[in-house]
Amino acid sequence: MEDLKLFGGTSDPLLVRDIAKHLKTNISAIDIMRFPDGEIGVKIKENVRGRDVFVVQSMCSPVNENLMELLIMIDAFRRASARRITAVIPYFGYARQDRKDQPRVPITAKLVANLIVNSGASRVLTLDLHAGQVQGFFDIPLDHLYAINDFVAFLRKMKLKNITVVSPDVGGVKRARSYAKRLECGLAVIDKRRESPTSTEVINILGDVKGKNCIMVDDIIATGSSLVGAARALKKAGAKKIIACITHAVLCGNALENISKSDLDILAVTDSIPLSSEKRHPKIKVVSVAKLFSEAIKRIHWEKSISVLFGDIKD
């Protein structure tokens, strides 16, 4: 592990610290500055020539600041002759802009992928992409991790009985089926119609949820309006306890107010995005993915397969 160098940006220092703890290594020194005009400056304070560099930076709010910081750090490592540079991106921003679904709009996820590749990254390590096709936007290796096993371990500790896994929309059925398989329980799907980019109308629930402890699974929670509407529909259909397992807690707008007033009993999220003090709530529980990332980093460094970390999620 002497050849491995772990650096962190300013987006999620607690996650970087926890990853370093699991790796039993120190966080390497780097100065990240803001000039009076807002420009970002970076200075690496350790020798990285010929080293295997991993730089951890989530593309969370402020998204553009954190993205630019990542690009500048990667460029600095490249110019300092690092042997390999792995961009560890727990939350990949702009992933929802992954296709041209209407006239005269960009495919921003592809643009961001190009920026990361052109800045000098050798490979990317990320978690629960919003759309799997984003992997194909990169012309360098991308390792895609999944939070499912960490969430399943969290749920098993609760020792719930009579469980049904619920997909909040038709597009998430594959993910929900993976959870149902691991938890050996039933599956339900919420059929909904989107009225606007921030609001939806629940149409129907496909599956048995009456008297069940329902577990909704998804990759991103932004304003929470869709999740709250789904929870309301489940409660009206006779659901007992409602738990949501959402990987990336973007939590923007009036998300906390929505969660507070919702029928959700627990909202479990990962630490791919840091929760500031104003975003904390008694209903929100954080499941750490630091160990998952540390194991993946070790396996990449040792040139070993990382597929054993998440198993087959295609079923």
C-alpha positions in Angstrom: 0.0 0.0 0.0 3.1 2.3 0.1 2.5 3.1 -3.6 -1.1 4.3 -2.9 -1.9 7.9 -2.3 -5.4 9.0 -1.1 -6.4 12.6 -1.6 -9.7 14.3 -0.9 -11.5 17.4 -2.2 -13.6 19.7 -0.1 -17.0 18.1 -1.0 -17.1 15.4 1.6 -14.1 15.4 4.1 -15.9 13.0 6.5 -16.2 10.3 3.9 -12.6 10.7 2.9 -11.5 10.4 6.5 -13.6 7.2 7.0 -12.2 5.7 3.8 -8.7 6.4 5.0 -9.5 4.8 8.3 -10.7 1.6 6.6 -7.6 1.6 4.3 -5.4 2.1 7.4 -3.6 4.9 5.6 -3.2 8.7 5.9 -4.9 11.3 3.8 -2.2 12.8 1.6 -1.7 16.5 1.9 -3.1 19.0 -0.7 -3.9 22.7 -0.5 -7.1 23.7 -2.2 -7.5 27.5 -2.4 -10.1 30.0 -3.5 -8.7 33.2 -5.0 -10.5 36.6 -4.4 -12.1 36.4 -7.9 -13.5 32.9 -7.2 -10.9 30.9 -9.1 -9.7 27.5 -7.6 -6.1 26.9 -6.9 -4.5 23.5 -6.0 -1.0 22.6 -4.8 0.0 19.0 -4.1 2.2 18.9 -1.0 3.5 15.3 -1.4 5.5 13.5 -4.1 3.1 11.6 -6.4 5.5 10.7 -9.2 4.9 7.1 -10.3 2.3 6.7 -7.5 -1.3 5.2 -7.7 -3.4 8.2 -6.9 -7.1 8.1 -5.7 -8.9 11.4 -5.4 -12.3 11.4 -3.7 -14.7 14.1 -4.7 -18.6 14.1 -4.8 -20.3 16.2 -7.4 -22.9 17.5 -4.8 -23.9 21.1 -4.1 -22.3 23.4 -5.1 -22.1 21.0 -8.1 -20.1 23.2 -10.5 -17.6 24.2 -7.8 -17.0 20.6 -6.8 -16.7 19.5 -10.4 -14.2 22.2 -11.3 -12.2 21.4 -8.2 -12.1 17.7 -9.2 -10.9 18.6 -12.7 -8.2 20.9 -11.4 -6.9 18.3 -9.0 -6.8 15.6 -11.7 -4.8 18.0 -13.9 -2.4 18.7 -11.1 -1.8 15.0 -10.5 -1.2 14.4 -14.2 1.3 17.2 -14.4 3.0 15.9 -11.3 3.6 12.5 -13.1 1.3 10.3 -11.1 1.3 6.8 -12.6 -2.5 6.3 -12.4 -5.2 8.7 -11.4 -8.6 7.3 -10.2 -11.4 9.7 -9.8 -13.5 8.4 -6.9 -16.9 10.1 -7.4 -19.4 8.8 -4.7 -22.2 10.9 -6.3 -21.9 11.6 -10.0 -23.8 14.9 -10.7 -25.5 15.6 -14.0 -26.2 11.9 -14.4 -29.9 12.6 -14.9 -29.1 14.6 -18.1 -28.2 11.4 -19.8 -30.2 11.5 -23.1 -31.7 13.9 -25.6 -35.3 13.4 -24.7 -36.6 16.7 -26.3 -35.4 19.0 -29.0 -32.4 21.4 -28.4 -31.2 20.0 -25.1 -27.7 18.8 -24.2 -26.5 15.4 -23.0 -24.6 16.9 -20.1 -23.6 13.6 -18.5 -21.6 12.9 -21.6 -20.0 16.4 -21.5 -19.0 15.9 -17.9 -17.5 12.5 -18.7 -15.4 14.1 -21.5 -14.2 16.7 -19.1 -13.0 14.1 -16.6 -11.3 12.0 -19.2 -9.6 15.0 -20.9 -8.4 16.4 -17.5 -6.2 13.3 -17.2 -8.1 10.7 -15.2 -7.1 7.1 -15.8 -10.2 5.5 -14.4 -13.4 6.3 -12.5 -15.0 4.7 -9.4 -18.6 5.7 -8.6 -21.7 4.6 -6.8 -25.3 3.9 -8.0 -25.4 5.9 -11.2 -28.8 7.2 -12.1 -28.6 5.6 -15.5 -26.3 2.7 -16.3 -25.7 4.0 -19.8 -23.5 6.8 -18.3 -20.8 4.1 -18.0 -20.6 4.1 -21.8 -19.9 7.8 -21.9 -16.4 7.3 -20.6 -13.4 6.2 -22.8 -11.6 5.0 -19.7 -12.4 2.1 -17.3 -15.3 2.8 -14.9 -16.0 0.7 -11.9 -19.6 1.0 -10.8 -20.4 0.1 -7.1 -23.8 -0.5 -5.6 -25.1 0.4 -2.1 -27.6 -2.6 -2.1 -25.6 -4.8 0.3 -25.0 -2.0 2.8 -28.7 -1.2 2.8 -29.7 -4.8 3.1 -27.4 -5.2 6.1 -29.1 -2.1 7.6 -32.6 -3.6 7.0 -31.7 -7.0 8.4 -30.6 -5.4 11.7 -34.1 -4.0 12.0 -35.4 -7.6 12.0 -38.6 -6.7 10.1 -41.2 -9.3 9.3 -43.8 -9.4 6.5 -41.8 -7.3 4.1 -42.6 -6.0 0.6 -40.0 -4.1 -1.5 -41.6 -1.3 -3.5 -40.3 0.3 -6.7 -41.4 4.0 -6.7 -41.8 3.8 -10.5 -41.7 1.3 -13.4 -38.1 2.3 -14.3 -36.8 1.1 -10.9 -38.2 -2.4 -11.0 -34.8 -4.0 -11.7 -33.3 -2.4 -8.6 -36.3 -3.3 -6.4 -36.2 -6.9 -7.7 -32.6 -7.2 -6.5 -33.6 -6.1 -3.0 -36.6 -8.4 -3.0 -34.3 -11.3 -4.0 -31.8 -10.7 -1.2 -34.5 -10.1 1.4 -36.6 -13.0 0.2 -39.8 -11.1 0.0 -42.5 -9.8 -2.3 -42.3 -7.0 -4.8 -44.7 -4.1 -5.6 -44.6 -1.3 -8.2 -46.1 2.2 -8.0 -47.5 3.3 -11.4 -47.4 7.1 -11.5 -47.7 9.9 -14.0 -45.4 12.9 -13.9 -47.2 16.2 -14.0 -44.1 18.4 -13.9 -40.3 18.0 -13.2 -41.0 18.3 -9.5 -44.4 16.7 -8.9 -46.1 13.4 -9.7 -49.5 11.9 -9.4 -49.7 8.3 -8.2 -52.0 6.3 -10.4 -52.0 2.7 -9.1 -50.1 0.2 -6.9 -49.2 -3.1 -8.5 -48.8 -5.7 -5.8 -49.9 -6.6 -2.3 -48.9 -3.9 0.3 -51.8 -4.2 2.8 -50.5 -5.0 6.3 -46.9 -5.1 4.9 -43.7 -3.4 6.0 -42.9 -1.6 2.8 -39.3 -0.7 1.7 -39.0 1.7 -1.2 -35.7 1.8 -3.0 -34.3 4.4 -5.3 -31.0 6.1 -6.3 -31.7 9.9 -5.7 -34.0 12.0 -3.5 -34.1 15.6 -4.5 -37.2 17.5 -3.3 -38.8 14.3 -2.0 -42.2 15.1 -3.6 -42.3 11.8 -5.6 -41.3 9.7 -2.5 -43.8 11.5 -0.3 -46.6 10.9 -2.8 -45.6 7.2 -3.0 -45.6 6.9 0.8 -49.0 8.5 1.0 -50.4 6.0 -1.5 -48.9 3.1 0.3 -50.4 4.2 3.6 -53.8 4.6 2.0 -53.4 1.1 0.6 -52.9 -0.3 4.1 -49.1 -0.4 4.4 -47.9 -0.9 8.0 -44.4 0.6 8.2 -42.8 2.6 5.3 -39.0 2.7 5.0 -37.1 4.3 2.1 -33.6 3.4 1.1 -32.2 6.1 -1.2 -28.5 6.2 -2.1 -27.9 9.9 -2.8 -29.4 12.4 -0.5 -29.5 15.5 -2.7 -32.2 17.0 -0.5 -32.8 20.4 -2.2 -35.7 22.8 -2.0 -38.3 22.0 0.7 -37.2 18.3 1.0 -36.9 18.3 4.8 -40.3 19.8 5.2 -41.8 17.2 2.8 -40.0 14.4 4.7 -41.1 15.7 8.1 -44.8 15.8 7.1 -44.7 12.5 5.1 -45.9 9.0 6.0 -42.3 7.8 5.9 -41.1 6.2 9.1 -37.4 6.0 8.1 -35.4 7.5 5.3 -32.1 5.6 5.0 -29.4 7.4 2.9 -25.7 6.8 2.3 -22.9 9.3 3.0 -22.1 9.7 -0.7 -23.3 13.3 -0.1 -22.6 14.9 3.3 -25.6 15.8 5.4 -25.1 19.3 6.8 -26.6 20.1 10.2 -29.6 21.9 8.6 -30.4 18.8 6.6 -30.5 16.4 9.5 -33.8 15.0 10.7 -34.9 12.3 13.2 -36.4 10.3 10.3 -33.1 10.3 8.3 -30.6 7.5 9.0 -27.1 7.4 7.4 -25.6 4.2 6.1 -21.9 4.5 5.5 -20.4 3.4 2.2 -16.8 4.2 3.3 -15.9 0.5 3.8 -17.3 -0.4 0.3 -15.2 2.3 -1.3 -12.1 1.4 0.7 -12.4 -2.3 -0.4 -12.8 -1.2 -4.0 -9.8 1.1 -3.8 -7.7 -1.7 -2.4 -8.8 -4.1 -5.1 -8.1 -1.6 -7.9 -4.7 -0.9 -6.4 -3.9 -4.6 -6.3 -5.4 -5.2 -9.8 -8.0 -7.6 -8.4 -11.7 -8.0 -9.3 -14.2 -5.8 -7.5 -17.3 -7.7 -8.6 -17.2 -9.8 -5.4 -18.2 -6.6 -3.5 -21.7 -6.4 -4.9 -22.5 -9.8 -6.4 -24.9 -10.3 -9.3 -27.5 -7.6 -9.2 -29.0 -8.4 -12.7 -31.6 -10.8 -11.4 
